[in-house]
Amino acid sequence: MKRIVIFSLLALCTTFAFAKKPKQPVVVEPSKPATLTEIISYALGANIGSGMAENVARFNIELNWEFVKQGLSEAAAGQNQFDQTKMQEALSKLDSLARAHQKIQSEKALAEQKAFFEKNKTVEGVITTESGLQYKVITLSEGAKPTASDKVKVHYHGTLLDGTVFDSSIQRGEPITFPLNQVIKGWTESVQLMPVGSKFIFYIPSELAYGEQGAGGAVPPNAALIFEVELLEINPTEE
């Protein structure tokens, strides 16, 4: 009888010991596209997903990604649970949320740039023009200055007020040539102030840049821009 009790206790202890061991998580490796159909399918999905993720972040929209995947799958199979009216209602609500967020961000951007330009105009070396453009000379050469009808070759580095880089020929490692009268107003005005060989910093208010529309996902609405510009060449436009 005692032997049975001992064996029972041993069995219980063994069971308890095994029960205490944590289960190892099952790692499921994502499948990798291999065939042409799989590669094209994956690229299409990735393109849709990256575009959605960009807009979700831009407009601060909350999504349930499981239902996003379900909607994609069911609609592709012709089994959309929503009729046209319900789809329109949902998308209209989405548009309203995006517009409301954009309005808040635009008003915030206007307040931030106003404070920035007020403070920046007191910085030593910063000059403010009649239009509200501000600039600072880094290197001043004695070359010729371009006119609005000229083409110019420049190297530049563009950031938002928070330091975010949105465009940079310096990072790309290649200067750019363009007609000076076919860019934003702030560029048309500012580069005409530069003798060839000079380097300036320009502080461009949003009304001289991309205004309320912004520029895609790179420049938000009502964003002021900062450019460090080096003027390399002037190429008069051929008549």
C-alpha positions in Angstrom: 0.0 0.0 0.0 2.8 2.4 0.9 4.6 1.6 -2.4 1.4 2.6 -4.3 1.3 5.9 -2.5 4.9 6.6 -3.3 4.5 5.8 -7.0 1.4 8.0 -7.0 3.3 10.9 -5.5 6.2 10.5 -8.0 3.7 10.5 -10.9 2.1 13.7 -9.5 5.5 15.4 -9.1 6.5 14.4 -12.6 3.2 15.7 -14.1 3.7 19.0 -12.2 7.2 19.4 -13.4 6.2 18.9 -17.0 3.2 21.2 -16.5 5.5 24.1 -15.3 7.6 24.1 -18.5 6.5 27.0 -20.7 5.3 26.1 -24.2 7.7 27.2 -26.9 6.1 29.7 -29.3 5.4 28.3 -32.7 7.3 30.5 -35.2 5.6 30.6 -38.6 7.9 31.8 -41.3 6.2 34.1 -43.8 5.9 32.5 -47.2 8.2 34.0 -49.8 6.9 34.7 -53.3 8.7 32.6 -55.9 6.7 32.2 -59.1 5.9 35.1 -61.4 2.3 35.1 -60.3 3.3 35.1 -56.6 5.8 37.9 -57.1 3.3 40.1 -59.0 0.7 39.4 -56.4 2.9 40.2 -53.5 4.1 43.5 -55.2 0.5 44.6 -55.7 -0.4 43.8 -52.1 2.7 45.6 -50.8 2.0 48.6 -53.0 -1.6 48.8 -51.6 -0.4 48.3 -48.1 2.4 50.9 -48.1 0.1 53.5 -49.6 -2.5 52.8 -47.0 0.0 52.9 -44.2 1.3 56.2 -45.4 -2.2 57.8 -45.4 -3.0 56.2 -42.0 0.1 57.9 -40.5 -0.5 61.1 -42.4 -4.1 61.6 -41.3 -3.9 59.7 -37.9 -6.6 57.3 -38.9 -7.2 54.2 -36.8 -7.7 51.0 -38.7 -8.3 47.3 -37.8 -5.9 45.6 -40.2 -7.6 42.2 -39.9 -10.7 43.7 -41.3 -8.7 45.5 -44.0 -7.3 42.1 -45.1 -10.8 40.6 -44.9 -12.3 43.4 -47.0 -9.6 43.0 -49.6 -10.0 39.2 -49.8 -13.8 39.2 -49.9 -14.2 42.1 -52.3 -11.7 40.4 -54.7 -13.8 37.2 -54.5 -16.9 39.2 -55.3 -18.3 38.8 -51.7 -18.3 42.3 -50.5 -20.5 42.5 -47.4 -21.3 46.2 -48.0 -23.5 47.5 -50.8 -22.7 50.7 -52.6 -24.6 52.9 -50.2 -22.9 51.5 -47.1 -19.5 51.7 -48.8 -20.1 55.4 -49.7 -21.2 56.1 -46.1 -18.0 54.5 -44.6 -15.7 56.2 -47.1 -17.4 59.5 -46.5 -16.8 59.2 -42.7 -13.2 58.3 -43.5 -12.9 61.5 -45.6 -14.4 63.6 -42.8 -11.9 62.2 -40.3 -9.0 62.9 -42.6 -10.2 66.5 -43.4 -10.7 67.2 -39.7 -7.2 66.0 -38.8 -5.7 67.9 -41.8 -7.4 71.1 -40.6 -6.0 70.7 -37.1 -2.5 70.1 -38.5 -2.7 73.0 -40.9 -3.7 75.4 -38.1 -0.9 74.1 -36.0 1.6 74.5 -38.8 0.5 78.1 -39.3 1.0 78.9 -35.7 4.4 77.2 -35.6 5.7 79.0 -38.6 4.5 82.4 -37.4 6.3 81.9 -34.1 9.4 80.7 -36.0 9.6 83.6 -38.4 9.0 86.2 -35.6 11.9 84.7 -33.7 14.2 84.0 -36.7 14.1 87.6 -37.9 15.9 88.7 -34.7 18.8 86.2 -35.4 22.0 87.9 -36.3 22.6 87.8 -40.1 19.0 86.9 -41.0 17.4 89.3 -43.6 13.7 89.5 -44.2 12.4 90.6 -47.6 9.1 92.4 -48.3 7.4 89.2 -49.2 8.2 87.6 -45.9 11.1 85.4 -47.2 14.1 85.3 -44.9 17.6 84.4 -45.8 21.1 84.2 -44.4 24.4 84.4 -46.3 26.8 81.5 -45.7 29.2 82.3 -48.5 29.0 85.3 -50.7 30.7 85.3 -54.1 31.2 88.0 -56.7 29.6 86.2 -59.6 26.6 87.3 -61.7 23.0 87.0 -60.3 20.3 85.2 -62.3 17.0 86.6 -63.5 13.7 84.9 -63.3 13.9 83.9 -67.0 17.3 82.1 -66.5 18.0 78.4 -65.9 20.1 77.8 -62.8 22.2 74.8 -61.6 22.1 74.4 -57.9 22.9 72.1 -55.1 20.4 72.2 -52.2 19.2 70.6 -49.0 15.6 71.1 -48.0 14.0 70.5 -44.6 10.8 71.3 -42.7 11.0 73.4 -39.5 11.4 70.3 -37.4 14.5 69.2 -39.3 12.8 66.5 -41.5 14.5 66.3 -44.8 12.0 66.2 -47.6 14.2 66.8 -50.6 18.0 67.1 -51.1 20.2 67.1 -54.2 23.1 66.9 -51.8 21.9 63.5 -50.5 21.3 62.3 -54.0 24.8 63.4 -54.9 23.7 65.3 -58.1 22.9 69.0 -58.6 19.8 70.0 -60.5 19.1 72.5 -63.3 15.7 74.1 -63.8 14.1 77.3 -65.1 13.8 79.7 -62.2 10.3 80.9 -63.2 8.9 77.3 -63.0 9.4 76.6 -59.3 7.7 77.8 -56.1 7.6 81.6 -55.5 10.1 81.4 -52.7 12.7 79.8 -55.0 12.1 82.3 -57.8 12.7 85.2 -55.4 15.5 83.7 -53.3 17.9 82.4 -56.0 17.8 85.8 -57.8 19.5 87.2 -54.7 22.5 84.9 -55.1 25.7 85.6 -57.1 27.0 82.5 -58.7 29.3 80.6 -56.4 27.4 81.7 -53.3 25.7 79.6 -50.6 22.7 80.9 -48.8 20.1 79.6 -46.3 16.5 80.4 -47.2 13.5 80.4 -44.8 10.4 80.2 -47.0 6.9 80.7 -45.5 4.2 78.4 -46.7 2.5 81.1 -48.8 5.7 81.2 -50.9 6.0 77.5 -51.0 3.2 74.8 -51.3 0.5 76.6 -49.3 -2.6 74.8 -48.0 -2.2 71.9 -50.4 1.3 70.8 -49.4 3.2 68.5 -51.7 2.1 64.9 -51.5 3.3 63.1 -48.4 6.6 65.0 -48.3 5.5 68.5 -47.5 2.4 68.9 -45.2 -0.2 71.7 -45.7 0.9 75.2 -44.6 4.5 74.0 -44.0 7.4 76.5 -44.0 10.5 75.3 -45.7 14.2 75.7 -45.0 16.7 75.4 -47.9 20.5 75.5 -47.9 21.3 76.4 -51.5 24.5 76.7 -53.5 24.2 78.4 -56.9 26.6 76.7 -59.3 25.8 78.0 -62.7 23.5 80.4 -64.7 22.3 79.2 -68.1 20.3 81.9 -69.9 17.1 80.5 -71.5 17.4 80.3 -75.3 14.9 82.4 -77.2 
